[in-house]
Amino acid sequence: MLRVAVPNKGSLSEAAIAMLTEAGYRQRRDHRELVLVDPDLDIEFFYLRPRDIAVYVGSGTLDLGITGRDLLLDADAETANAAELLPLGFAPSTFRFAGPMGAFSNVRQLAGKRLATSYDSLLRRYLAERDIDATVVRLDGAVESSVRLGVADAIADVVETGNTLRAAGMEIFGEPILHSEAVLIGREGEHPAGLDVLVRRVQGVLVARQYVMMDYDIPRELLAQASALTPGLESPTVSPLHNDEWVAVRSMVRKQDTHKVMDELYELGARAILVSAIHACRI
């Protein structure tokens, strides 16, 4: 039975459960459930702290897990065998340096300074790779207060809007340390039974979220131009209509381009342009 770790709380948890549900897997309905078995699909889900998931997967206790790339890279040495298998496209974040307004302009100025962070392993590795000798102070949360309290000179933290930092009188500086998002992780060099099916299902969800199905009628003489606007993944589906001078076309179109493509098709001469959601697919 495939054993999979799922985040037990927070934005990672909600989005991961939604994705697995869309992929056809049973998921818990009560947040107090710690384990859920889906016997029909021979899979077992364990709901764990996002920060601990890489530990369980890296040690071989569990086969797969969903966590943040930042948490995977910050994991301890015992999880060295844990590896990213697939980016999942949700929970994006950026790991960056921040300090008091006007105090720093580049990372080289951090030499000899104290840096507060909740991601000490990740930060130490980043500094070592750039030969920057600084003291790393590990904190479990609210690192933006550490400078005002005299614990650190600057911080390294996950930044979304930057509003919290500005409210604390701080500003971002230097290049991003890491761009993170939710990822599916596994154990390096291992391929457990059921992995291919799960990956294929999740990839199907990712594609379904990015595309819509577009149907339209077009004069046969304009089919080549219309097909260029809606090439689909392989090729559009073309069906004859009762009126031999027209054909019906069906094609997958990127969701973000939907209205632009509809406008272009209409101007070209297409009519009865319809768009429908894709709930699942296999590519």
Legacy VTK file of the C-alpha trace (Angstrom):
# vtk DataFile Version 3.0
C-alpha trace
ASCII
DATASET POLYDATA
POINTS 283 float
0.000 0.000 0.000
1.300 3.438 -0.995
1.820 5.636 2.089
1.498 9.384 1.489
2.001 12.330 3.870
-0.375 15.297 3.560
-0.039 18.642 5.418
-2.392 18.649 8.392
-3.147 22.380 8.614
-2.779 25.765 6.968
-2.966 26.815 3.334
-0.782 23.901 2.248
-3.248 21.454 3.786
-6.386 22.890 2.209
-4.892 23.102 -1.271
-3.276 19.645 -1.064
-6.520 18.009 0.032
-8.407 19.809 -2.751
-5.906 18.572 -5.345
-6.001 14.976 -4.103
-9.793 15.064 -4.062
-9.843 16.330 -7.647
-7.455 13.487 -8.495
-10.056 10.994 -7.269
-8.654 10.099 -3.838
-10.702 9.968 -0.674
-9.703 12.611 1.860
-10.550 13.261 5.492
-13.617 15.319 6.372
-12.681 15.819 10.009
-9.423 17.652 10.809
-8.989 15.385 13.831
-8.413 12.365 11.583
-4.708 11.577 11.449
-4.849 8.636 9.032
-7.186 7.777 6.165
-7.107 4.554 4.169
-8.478 4.375 0.627
-8.600 0.585 0.120
-10.063 0.796 -3.385
-6.934 2.580 -4.597
-4.525 0.808 -2.235
-3.293 4.052 -0.684
-2.990 5.406 2.861
-2.800 9.098 3.783
-1.117 10.453 6.925
-1.851 14.034 8.028
1.326 15.559 9.470
2.992 18.898 10.165
4.311 20.266 6.847
7.775 20.760 8.369
7.945 17.074 9.434
6.899 15.524 6.125
10.373 15.566 4.565
11.682 13.741 7.649
9.213 10.873 7.287
9.764 10.560 3.533
13.543 10.970 3.687
13.854 8.302 6.379
11.759 5.852 4.355
8.896 5.707 6.866
6.500 7.043 4.212
6.717 6.741 0.426
5.593 10.184 -0.712
4.596 13.538 0.712
3.314 16.992 -0.137
5.187 19.889 1.435
6.828 23.194 0.525
10.072 23.306 -1.440
11.460 25.604 1.267
10.636 23.053 3.979
12.198 20.242 1.953
15.442 22.160 1.462
15.500 23.202 5.105
15.119 19.617 6.328
17.776 18.027 8.534
20.573 15.745 7.322
18.507 12.616 8.000
16.205 13.599 5.107
19.009 13.820 2.569
17.335 11.077 0.515
14.114 13.072 0.110
13.797 14.605 -3.360
11.336 16.776 -5.255
9.336 14.762 -7.789
6.766 17.230 -9.092
5.954 20.939 -8.560
2.263 21.322 -7.717
1.579 24.934 -8.644
0.056 26.194 -5.407
1.246 27.961 -2.236
3.898 30.094 -4.005
6.263 32.089 -1.810
9.655 33.787 -1.948
12.391 33.456 0.678
14.240 36.785 1.021
16.465 38.961 3.178
15.074 42.005 4.956
16.550 44.602 7.281
15.916 48.055 8.747
15.158 50.762 6.185
18.379 51.866 4.496
20.637 49.533 6.492
21.531 47.031 3.738
21.648 47.064 -0.026
23.294 43.706 -0.834
24.002 40.354 0.820
27.764 40.970 1.094
27.006 43.488 3.825
25.695 40.651 5.988
29.211 39.410 6.803
29.687 39.466 10.558
25.993 40.201 11.192
23.318 38.236 13.035
20.514 36.834 10.865
17.233 35.577 12.330
15.236 32.945 10.450
12.942 29.950 10.814
14.868 28.198 8.018
18.329 27.916 9.524
19.604 24.934 7.485
18.551 26.496 4.198
20.054 29.857 5.145
23.374 28.402 6.385
23.761 26.522 3.108
23.009 29.668 1.098
25.583 31.713 3.042
28.224 28.981 2.849
27.842 28.731 -0.926
28.597 32.461 -1.153
31.340 32.454 1.465
29.478 34.884 3.728
30.401 34.493 7.403
27.342 35.470 9.446
25.676 34.203 12.621
22.340 32.452 12.066
19.786 32.763 14.872
16.967 30.217 14.614
13.486 31.385 15.649
10.219 29.506 15.284
8.134 32.479 14.202
7.624 36.255 14.028
11.229 36.787 12.959
10.423 40.335 11.815
10.374 41.382 15.497
13.884 40.098 16.155
15.676 43.196 14.868
13.643 45.612 16.981
14.217 43.373 20.016
17.992 43.354 19.424
18.249 39.637 18.686
19.383 40.095 15.062
20.635 42.696 12.585
18.604 41.355 9.649
16.257 38.492 8.856
15.641 35.871 6.171
12.007 34.917 5.855
9.202 33.893 3.526
7.707 37.009 1.923
4.328 37.244 0.219
3.169 40.879 0.065
5.831 42.474 2.290
3.186 44.356 4.293
4.226 42.775 7.601
7.853 43.778 7.031
6.963 47.362 6.181
4.804 47.595 9.277
7.871 46.543 11.294
9.995 49.270 9.675
11.924 46.877 7.433
12.600 46.519 3.721
13.615 43.688 1.385
17.095 43.731 -0.140
19.219 41.496 -2.352
18.138 38.776 -4.756
15.586 36.152 -3.638
17.129 33.252 -1.743
14.544 30.798 -3.029
11.293 30.663 -4.985
9.104 28.076 -3.309
5.796 26.309 -3.906
4.102 23.084 -2.878
5.872 20.000 -4.230
5.376 16.251 -4.271
8.416 14.565 -2.729
9.684 11.008 -2.680
12.767 9.063 -1.706
15.761 9.375 -4.021
16.189 6.323 -6.261
13.013 4.541 -5.110
9.895 3.890 -7.185
7.101 2.503 -4.985
4.090 0.734 -6.493
1.334 3.224 -7.188
3.660 6.190 -7.732
3.055 6.394 -11.489
-0.728 6.354 -11.052
-0.658 9.106 -8.419
1.677 11.307 -10.467
-0.437 10.799 -13.590
-3.609 11.719 -11.698
-2.055 14.830 -10.158
-0.637 15.914 -13.511
-4.133 15.515 -14.923
-5.458 17.903 -12.278
-2.705 20.420 -13.039
-3.534 20.371 -16.750
-7.289 20.529 -16.112
-6.779 23.632 -13.963
-4.812 25.365 -16.719
-7.069 24.598 -19.688
-10.686 24.882 -20.829
-12.449 23.058 -23.631
-13.506 25.348 -26.471
-16.095 24.392 -29.116
-17.049 26.499 -32.116
-18.369 26.374 -35.663
-16.252 27.782 -38.495
-16.579 27.978 -42.289
-14.554 25.132 -43.784
-12.471 27.564 -45.837
-11.292 29.257 -42.605
-10.420 26.028 -40.763
-6.654 26.332 -41.212
-6.612 29.847 -39.733
-8.895 28.822 -36.865
-6.756 25.776 -36.099
-3.733 28.039 -35.822
-5.559 29.963 -33.088
-6.615 26.752 -31.283
-3.955 24.104 -31.987
-4.797 22.123 -28.815
-2.276 19.772 -27.239
-1.888 17.563 -30.304
-4.426 18.787 -32.852
-8.000 20.091 -32.706
-10.941 17.735 -33.247
-12.837 18.628 -36.427
-16.325 17.254 -37.138
-18.570 17.761 -40.199
-21.863 19.645 -39.884
-25.101 19.239 -41.810
-24.111 22.311 -43.774
-21.086 21.056 -45.733
-19.612 24.543 -45.864
-19.122 24.570 -42.050
-17.308 22.350 -39.566
-17.368 22.025 -35.777
-14.069 22.338 -33.926
-13.163 21.271 -30.369
-9.827 22.119 -28.777
-8.162 22.641 -25.404
-7.209 26.283 -24.790
-5.222 27.798 -21.938
-7.672 29.237 -19.407
-5.816 32.559 -19.207
-6.175 33.014 -22.992
-9.888 32.133 -23.166
-11.427 35.515 -23.946
-8.602 36.615 -26.229
-8.987 33.465 -28.333
-12.792 33.802 -28.380
-12.485 37.376 -29.669
-10.002 36.341 -32.365
-12.185 33.423 -33.477
-15.270 35.613 -33.671
-13.439 38.220 -35.756
-12.223 35.429 -38.033
-15.782 34.223 -38.605
-16.395 31.522 -36.006
-19.809 31.313 -34.374
-21.454 29.360 -31.532
-18.244 29.626 -29.513
-18.701 27.721 -26.261
-16.325 27.170 -23.340
-16.594 24.425 -20.733
-14.475 23.473 -17.719
-12.237 20.406 -17.691
-12.589 18.530 -14.416
-10.041 15.780 -15.079
-7.831 14.564 -17.878
-4.971 12.265 -18.808
-2.375 13.643 -21.198
LINES 1 284
283 0 1 2 3 4 5 6 7 8 9 10 11 12 13 14 15 16 17 18 19 20 21 22 23 24 25 26 27 28 29 30 31 32 33 34 35 36 37 38 39 40 41 42 43 44 45 46 47 48 49 50 51 52 53 54 55 56 57 58 59 60 61 62 63 64 65 66 67 68 69 70 71 72 73 74 75 76 77 78 79 80 81 82 83 84 85 86 87 88 89 90 91 92 93 94 95 96 97 98 99 100 101 102 103 104 105 106 107 108 109 110 111 112 113 114 115 116 117 118 119 120 121 122 123 124 125 126 127 128 129 130 131 132 133 134 135 136 137 138 139 140 141 142 143 144 145 146 147 148 149 150 151 152 153 154 155 156 157 158 159 160 161 162 163 164 165 166 167 168 169 170 171 172 173 174 175 176 177 178 179 180 181 182 183 184 185 186 187 188 189 190 191 192 193 194 195 196 197 198 199 200 201 202 203 204 205 206 207 208 209 210 211 212 213 214 215 216 217 218 219 220 221 222 223 224 225 226 227 228 229 230 231 232 233 234 235 236 237 238 239 240 241 242 243 244 245 246 247 248 249 250 251 252 253 254 255 256 257 258 259 260 261 262 263 264 265 266 267 268 269 270 271 272 273 274 275 276 277 278 279 280 281 282
